[in-house]
Amino acid sequence: MYGLNFPYGIVVTPDKSTVYVTNYGNNTVSVINTTNNTAYATIPVGNYPYGVAVASNGSTVYVANFVDNTVSVINTSTNNITATVNTVLLQKLQNKHVNL
């Protein structure tokens, strides 16, 4: 998308040390240190990352990938993807041409 990130979703970890930002335009998540406001990691995720949430204990971030109908699961200790979850129900509904 024209080489732009289009930051869209944002979540702050419970300890307020880290911010995760979905970049809708380049299919990544930026990881920002709140102490110095510096992005220190970029995590590739699914197509068109949209929403983002963090577990209450701060150990996991969940990213909804709009086009893929998947959720990327990120371990916040390593900033690695630990799983990609298919949202099967939504895919089945779309295959049956049900309007949501």
MISEKOL-340075 format. One record per atom (N, C-alpha, C, O): atom name; x, y, z. Coordinates in steps of 0.001 Angstrom, whole numbers, plus 500000, padded with zeros to 6 digits. Example, Ala and Ser with C-alpha at 12.3 -4.5 7.8 and 13.67 -1.06 7.14 Angstrom:
<atoms>
+------+--------+--------+--------+
: atom :     c1 :     c2 :     c3 :
+------+--------+--------+--------+
:    N : 513190 : 494310 : 507800 :
:   CA : 512300 : 495500 : 507800 :
:    C : 513200 : 496700 : 507800 :
:    O : 514236 : 496681 : 508465 :
:    N : 512850 : 497750 : 507080 :
:   CA : 513670 : 498940 : 507140 :
:    C : 512900 : 500030 : 507870 :
:    O : 513409 : 501138 : 508039 :
+------+--------+--------+--------+
</atoms>
This chain:
<atoms>
+------+--------+--------+--------+
: atom :     c1 :     c2 :     c3 :
+------+--------+--------+--------+
:    N : 500824 : 498819 : 500000 :
:   CA : 500000 : 500000 : 500000 :
:    C : 500872 : 501248 : 500000 :
:    O : 500931 : 501979 : 500989 :
:    N : 501525 : 501475 : 498914 :
:   CA : 502299 : 502696 : 498703 :
:    C : 503449 : 502849 : 499692 :
:    O : 503922 : 503966 : 499904 :
:    N : 503913 : 501755 : 500307 :
:   CA : 505047 : 501813 : 501210 :
:    C : 504771 : 502488 : 502541 :
:    O : 505706 : 502852 : 503253 :
:    N : 503503 : 502660 : 502889 :
:   CA : 503163 : 503299 : 504152 :
:    C : 502742 : 502257 : 505176 :
:    O : 502192 : 501214 : 504822 :
:    N : 503001 : 502542 : 506442 :
:   CA : 502653 : 501608 : 507504 :
:    C : 501176 : 501621 : 507866 :
:    O : 500607 : 500565 : 508143 :
:    N : 500553 : 502762 : 507872 :
:   CA : 499181 : 502926 : 508345 :
:    C : 498991 : 502318 : 509729 :
:    O : 498272 : 501328 : 509867 :
:    N : 499621 : 502887 : 510760 :
:   CA : 499396 : 502377 : 512115 :
:    C : 497913 : 502440 : 512438 :
:    O : 497253 : 503444 : 512171 :
:    N : 497392 : 501359 : 513017 :
:   CA : 495953 : 501303 : 513222 :
:    C : 495587 : 500975 : 514663 :
:    O : 495004 : 501805 : 515361 :
:    N : 495924 : 499772 : 515111 :
:   CA : 495575 : 499377 : 516471 :
:    C : 496743 : 499593 : 517413 :
:    O : 497904 : 499546 : 517007 :
:    N : 496420 : 499831 : 518681 :
:   CA : 497471 : 500052 : 519674 :
:    C : 497046 : 499451 : 521003 :
:    O : 495882 : 499532 : 521396 :
:    N : 498008 : 498847 : 521689 :
:   CA : 497754 : 498309 : 523016 :
:    C : 499003 : 498518 : 523874 :
:    O : 500130 : 498442 : 523384 :
:    N : 498781 : 498781 : 525152 :
:   CA : 499869 : 498975 : 526119 :
:    C : 499865 : 497779 : 527062 :
:    O : 498805 : 497356 : 527524 :
:    N : 501041 : 497233 : 527350 :
:   CA : 501127 : 496110 : 528275 :
:    C : 500722 : 496576 : 529678 :
:    O : 500847 : 497757 : 530003 :
:    N : 500235 : 495640 : 530510 :
:   CA : 499769 : 496018 : 531847 :
:    C : 500811 : 496751 : 532696 :
:    O : 500455 : 497600 : 533513 :
:    N : 502088 : 496429 : 532508 :
:   CA : 503124 : 497119 : 533284 :
:    C : 503520 : 498465 : 532667 :
:    O : 504396 : 499158 : 533185 :
:    N : 502874 : 498824 : 531568 :
:   CA : 503061 : 500095 : 530867 :
:    C : 504460 : 500300 : 530286 :
:    O : 504848 : 501431 : 529992 :
:    N : 505220 : 499210 : 530119 :
:   CA : 506586 : 499324 : 529606 :
:    C : 506683 : 499240 : 528091 :
:    O : 507669 : 499675 : 527497 :
:    N : 505643 : 498671 : 527468 :
:   CA : 505719 : 498390 : 526043 :
:    C : 504395 : 498678 : 525361 :
:    O : 503323 : 498440 : 525917 :
:    N : 504495 : 499204 : 524124 :
:   CA : 503324 : 499448 : 523289 :
:    C : 503468 : 498605 : 522025 :
:    O : 504548 : 498527 : 521440 :
:    N : 502370 : 497975 : 521611 :
:   CA : 502320 : 497218 : 520366 :
:    C : 501372 : 497951 : 519424 :
:    O : 500238 : 498261 : 519790 :
:    N : 501846 : 498227 : 518199 :
:   CA : 501068 : 498970 : 517208 :
:    C : 500956 : 498136 : 515940 :
:    O : 501965 : 497710 : 515377 :
:    N : 499714 : 497903 : 515489 :
:   CA : 499534 : 497195 : 514224 :
:    C : 499755 : 498162 : 513070 :
:    O : 499262 : 499289 : 513083 :
:    N : 500498 : 497707 : 512080 :
:   CA : 500770 : 498489 : 510872 :
:    C : 500011 : 497857 : 509714 :
:    O : 500484 : 496921 : 509070 :
:    N : 498836 : 498387 : 509472 :
:   CA : 497893 : 497847 : 508503 :
:    C : 498479 : 497794 : 507093 :
:    O : 498154 : 496889 : 506324 :
:    N : 499320 : 498733 : 506752 :
:   CA : 499843 : 498846 : 505392 :
:    C : 501000 : 497938 : 505053 :
:    O : 501256 : 497684 : 503876 :
:    N : 501716 : 497434 : 506064 :
:   CA : 502846 : 496565 : 505719 :
:    C : 502859 : 495247 : 506486 :
:    O : 503876 : 494554 : 506534 :
:    N : 501715 : 494908 : 507085 :
:   CA : 501531 : 493588 : 507704 :
:    C : 502555 : 493283 : 508793 :
:    O : 503142 : 492202 : 508844 :
:    N : 502746 : 494270 : 509657 :
:   CA : 503671 : 494100 : 510774 :
:    C : 503075 : 494695 : 512051 :
:    O : 502051 : 495379 : 512032 :
:    N : 503754 : 494407 : 513153 :
:   CA : 503463 : 495036 : 514436 :
:    C : 504755 : 495670 : 514921 :
:    O : 505795 : 495013 : 514966 :
:    N : 504692 : 496947 : 515284 :
:   CA : 505852 : 497633 : 515855 :
:    C : 505800 : 497511 : 517371 :
:    O : 504735 : 497613 : 517980 :
:    N : 506971 : 497289 : 517973 :
:   CA : 507082 : 497178 : 519422 :
:    C : 507849 : 498397 : 519912 :
:    O : 508972 : 498650 : 519476 :
:    N : 507236 : 499149 : 520821 :
:   CA : 507798 : 500425 : 521275 :
:    C : 508075 : 500371 : 522774 :
:    O : 507214 : 499979 : 523561 :
:    N : 509281 : 500767 : 523155 :
:   CA : 509657 : 500909 : 524557 :
:    C : 509120 : 502246 : 525047 :
:    O : 509446 : 503284 : 524472 :
:    N : 508303 : 502243 : 526098 :
:   CA : 507693 : 503490 : 526570 :
:    C : 508648 : 504354 : 527385 :
:    O : 508382 : 505538 : 527590 :
:    N : 509743 : 503788 : 527848 :
:   CA : 510707 : 504579 : 528616 :
:    C : 511388 : 505623 : 527744 :
:    O : 511559 : 506771 : 528153 :
:    N : 511780 : 505211 : 526524 :
:   CA : 512472 : 506139 : 525630 :
:    C : 511719 : 506388 : 524323 :
:    O : 512232 : 507048 : 523420 :
:    N : 510480 : 505846 : 524229 :
:   CA : 509640 : 506025 : 523036 :
:    C : 510365 : 505646 : 521744 :
:    O : 510339 : 506384 : 520759 :
:    N : 511007 : 504486 : 521772 :
:   CA : 511745 : 503987 : 520622 :
:    C : 511183 : 502642 : 520185 :
:    O : 510959 : 501750 : 521003 :
:    N : 510960 : 502513 : 518887 :
:   CA : 510562 : 501221 : 518332 :
:    C : 511801 : 500338 : 518265 :
:    O : 512800 : 500711 : 517650 :
:    N : 511736 : 499168 : 518895 :
:   CA : 512909 : 498302 : 518925 :
:    C : 512704 : 496954 : 518251 :
:    O : 513640 : 496161 : 518149 :
:    N : 511490 : 496690 : 517790 :
:   CA : 511254 : 495434 : 517074 :
:    C : 510098 : 495622 : 516098 :
:    O : 509193 : 496423 : 516332 :
:    N : 510145 : 494877 : 515012 :
:   CA : 509061 : 494823 : 514040 :
:    C : 508758 : 493351 : 513802 :
:    O : 509640 : 492568 : 513449 :
:    N : 507503 : 492992 : 513999 :
:   CA : 507095 : 491596 : 513927 :
:    C : 506192 : 491393 : 512701 :
:    O : 505140 : 492026 : 512609 :
:    N : 506581 : 490532 : 511767 :
:   CA : 505695 : 490230 : 510634 :
:    C : 504491 : 489414 : 511116 :
:    O : 504646 : 488448 : 511864 :
:    N : 503300 : 489807 : 510685 :
:   CA : 502068 : 489094 : 511037 :
:    C : 501277 : 488840 : 509757 :
:    O : 501828 : 488946 : 508661 :
:    N : 499994 : 488508 : 509881 :
:   CA : 499159 : 488222 : 508719 :
:    C : 498803 : 489480 : 507944 :
:    O : 499266 : 490577 : 508257 :
:    N : 497967 : 489296 : 506923 :
:   CA : 497588 : 490392 : 506037 :
:    C : 496615 : 491364 : 506684 :
:    O : 495564 : 490976 : 507194 :
:    N : 496988 : 492621 : 506650 :
:   CA : 496197 : 493740 : 507158 :
:    C : 495849 : 493594 : 508637 :
:    O : 494679 : 493447 : 508992 :
:    N : 496869 : 493635 : 509501 :
:   CA : 496614 : 493566 : 510939 :
:    C : 495756 : 494749 : 511372 :
:    O : 496004 : 495886 : 510971 :
:    N : 494780 : 494482 : 512164 :
:   CA : 493748 : 495463 : 512475 :
:    C : 493676 : 495684 : 513983 :
:    O : 494247 : 496642 : 514504 :
:    N : 492991 : 494816 : 514661 :
:   CA : 492845 : 494951 : 516106 :
:    C : 493986 : 494288 : 516846 :
:    O : 494675 : 493418 : 516313 :
:    N : 494174 : 494716 : 518088 :
:   CA : 495245 : 494157 : 518914 :
:    C : 494793 : 494180 : 520369 :
:    O : 494136 : 495120 : 520816 :
:    N : 495157 : 493125 : 521101 :
:   CA : 494814 : 493023 : 522518 :
:    C : 495974 : 492360 : 523250 :
:    O : 496778 : 491644 : 522654 :
:    N : 496044 : 492614 : 524556 :
:   CA : 497091 : 492005 : 525371 :
:    C : 496431 : 491225 : 526503 :
:    O : 495413 : 491644 : 527053 :
:    N : 497033 : 490077 : 526843 :
:   CA : 496536 : 489275 : 527965 :
:    C : 496703 : 490061 : 529257 :
:    O : 497595 : 490903 : 529362 :
:    N : 495864 : 489793 : 530224 :
:   CA : 495889 : 490545 : 531492 :
:    C : 497207 : 490399 : 532235 :
:    O : 497575 : 491285 : 533006 :
:    N : 497929 : 489295 : 532021 :
:   CA : 499234 : 489130 : 532665 :
:    C : 500379 : 489691 : 531814 :
:    O : 501536 : 489661 : 532232 :
:    N : 500057 : 490199 : 530625 :
:   CA : 501060 : 490827 : 529764 :
:    C : 501937 : 489876 : 528991 :
:    O : 502859 : 490319 : 528306 :
:    N : 501684 : 488578 : 529076 :
:   CA : 502575 : 487604 : 528449 :
:    C : 502329 : 487396 : 526963 :
:    O : 503197 : 486901 : 526244 :
:    N : 501143 : 487776 : 526509 :
:   CA : 500752 : 487471 : 525142 :
:    C : 500000 : 488644 : 524523 :
:    O : 499188 : 489300 : 525176 :
:    N : 500293 : 488892 : 523241 :
:   CA : 499549 : 489886 : 522459 :
:    C : 498860 : 489138 : 521325 :
:    O : 499437 : 488240 : 520711 :
:    N : 497620 : 489521 : 521061 :
:   CA : 496807 : 488910 : 520010 :
:    C : 496520 : 489953 : 518938 :
:    O : 496053 : 491050 : 519244 :
:    N : 496798 : 489612 : 517681 :
:   CA : 496611 : 490537 : 516567 :
:    C : 495617 : 489929 : 515582 :
:    O : 495825 : 488827 : 515075 :
:    N : 494536 : 490657 : 515319 :
:   CA : 493538 : 490215 : 514342 :
:    C : 493984 : 490660 : 512958 :
:    O : 494190 : 491848 : 512713 :
:    N : 494130 : 489692 : 512053 :
:   CA : 494558 : 489960 : 510676 :
:    C : 493326 : 489925 : 509775 :
:    O : 492764 : 488862 : 509509 :
:    N : 492926 : 491079 : 509322 :
:   CA : 491649 : 491285 : 508654 :
:    C : 491443 : 490414 : 507417 :
:    O : 490437 : 489711 : 507323 :
:    N : 492364 : 490446 : 506481 :
:   CA : 492186 : 489740 : 505210 :
:    C : 492359 : 488229 : 505370 :
:    O : 491660 : 487452 : 504721 :
:    N : 493281 : 487815 : 506226 :
:   CA : 493558 : 486390 : 506411 :
:    C : 492514 : 485668 : 507256 :
:    O : 492438 : 484440 : 507234 :
:    N : 491713 : 486422 : 507998 :
:   CA : 490803 : 485821 : 508979 :
:    C : 491583 : 484965 : 509974 :
:    O : 491188 : 483848 : 510305 :
:    N : 492706 : 485523 : 510441 :
:   CA : 493541 : 484824 : 511420 :
:    C : 493849 : 485755 : 512585 :
:    O : 493641 : 486967 : 512525 :
:    N : 494350 : 485139 : 513642 :
:   CA : 494858 : 485886 : 514786 :
:    C : 496298 : 485442 : 515011 :
:    O : 496567 : 484253 : 515184 :
:    N : 497221 : 486396 : 515007 :
:   CA : 498617 : 486103 : 515314 :
:    C : 498808 : 486225 : 516820 :
:    O : 498379 : 487204 : 517431 :
:    N : 499453 : 485225 : 517412 :
:   CA : 499698 : 485198 : 518849 :
:    C : 501181 : 485475 : 519068 :
:    O : 502040 : 484747 : 518570 :
:    N : 501473 : 486542 : 519821 :
:   CA : 502852 : 486987 : 520040 :
:    C : 503241 : 486791 : 521497 :
:    O : 502524 : 487224 : 522399 :
:    N : 504372 : 486139 : 521728 :
:   CA : 504942 : 486023 : 523063 :
:    C : 505677 : 487333 : 523352 :
:    O : 506607 : 487688 : 522628 :
:    N : 505275 : 488050 : 524393 :
:   CA : 505858 : 489372 : 524656 :
:    C : 507277 : 489297 : 525229 :
:    O : 507996 : 490296 : 525213 :
:    N : 507688 : 488137 : 525733 :
:   CA : 509066 : 487996 : 526227 :
:    C : 510066 : 487930 : 525096 :
:    O : 511182 : 488438 : 525203 :
:    N : 509645 : 487284 : 523984 :
:   CA : 510551 : 487093 : 522851 :
:    C : 510156 : 487910 : 521627 :
:    O : 510952 : 488073 : 520702 :
:    N : 508922 : 488426 : 521620 :
:   CA : 508343 : 489115 : 520466 :
:    C : 508346 : 488235 : 519216 :
:    O : 508533 : 488712 : 518097 :
:    N : 508133 : 486945 : 519439 :
:   CA : 507997 : 485983 : 518353 :
:    C : 506549 : 485523 : 518255 :
:    O : 505823 : 485495 : 519248 :
:    N : 506143 : 485161 : 517042 :
:   CA : 504826 : 484572 : 516828 :
:    C : 504869 : 483146 : 517367 :
:    O : 505727 : 482355 : 516973 :
:    N : 503951 : 482821 : 518263 :
:   CA : 503905 : 481464 : 518808 :
:    C : 502796 : 480635 : 518170 :
:    O : 502811 : 479407 : 518255 :
:    N : 501833 : 481301 : 517533 :
:   CA : 500744 : 480581 : 516872 :
:    C : 500028 : 481528 : 515913 :
:    O : 500056 : 482748 : 516073 :
:    N : 499395 : 480937 : 514929 :
:   CA : 498476 : 481657 : 514056 :
:    C : 497169 : 480881 : 514089 :
:    O : 497102 : 479722 : 513680 :
:    N : 496140 : 481540 : 514580 :
:   CA : 494852 : 480884 : 514776 :
:    C : 493918 : 481262 : 513633 :
:    O : 493709 : 482444 : 513360 :
:    N : 493360 : 480262 : 512971 :
:   CA : 492362 : 480506 : 511933 :
:    C : 491011 : 480734 : 512589 :
:    O : 490615 : 479995 : 513490 :
:    N : 490318 : 481746 : 512139 :
:   CA : 488977 : 481995 : 512659 :
:    C : 487995 : 481255 : 511766 :
:    O : 487360 : 481840 : 510888 :
:    N : 487887 : 479972 : 512008 :
:   CA : 487167 : 479038 : 511149 :
:    C : 485701 : 479428 : 510975 :
:    O : 485185 : 479364 : 509860 :
:    N : 485034 : 479822 : 512023 :
:   CA : 483618 : 480152 : 511911 :
:    C : 483400 : 481269 : 510905 :
:    O : 482503 : 481186 : 510066 :
:    N : 484207 : 482302 : 510984 :
:   CA : 484065 : 483413 : 510046 :
:    C : 484312 : 482945 : 508616 :
:    O : 483592 : 483347 : 507702 :
:    N : 485311 : 482108 : 508416 :
:   CA : 485595 : 481602 : 507075 :
:    C : 484424 : 480780 : 506538 :
:    O : 484082 : 480888 : 505361 :
:    N : 483811 : 479962 : 507387 :
:   CA : 482666 : 479162 : 506953 :
:    C : 481502 : 480054 : 506554 :
:    O : 480829 : 479797 : 505556 :
:    N : 481267 : 481100 : 507334 :
:   CA : 480181 : 482021 : 507007 :
:    C : 480447 : 482730 : 505684 :
:    O : 479537 : 482910 : 504874 :
:    N : 481684 : 483127 : 505471 :
:   CA : 482016 : 483812 : 504228 :
:    C : 481882 : 482876 : 503034 :
:    O : 481455 : 483298 : 501959 :
:    N : 482242 : 481614 : 503215 :
:   CA : 482116 : 480637 : 502133 :
:    C : 480657 : 480395 : 501774 :
:    O : 480355 : 480011 : 500644 :
:    N : 479750 : 480614 : 502721 :
:   CA : 478323 : 480444 : 502459 :
:    C : 477681 : 481765 : 502026 :
:    O : 476465 : 481842 : 501851 :
:    N : 478505 : 482800 : 501854 :
:   CA : 478070 : 484125 : 501406 :
:    C : 477069 : 484754 : 502368 :
:    O : 476087 : 485367 : 501950 :
:    N : 477331 : 484593 : 503651 :
:   CA : 476481 : 485217 : 504656 :
:    C : 477027 : 486614 : 504921 :
:    O : 478220 : 486772 : 505180 :
:    N : 476191 : 487602 : 504860 :
:   CA : 476609 : 488966 : 505161 :
:    C : 476608 : 489179 : 506668 :
:    O : 475627 : 488885 : 507351 :
:    N : 477718 : 489692 : 507171 :
:   CA : 477826 : 489963 : 508612 :
:    C : 477465 : 491390 : 508898 :
:    O : 477494 : 491815 : 510053 :
+------+--------+--------+--------+
</atoms>
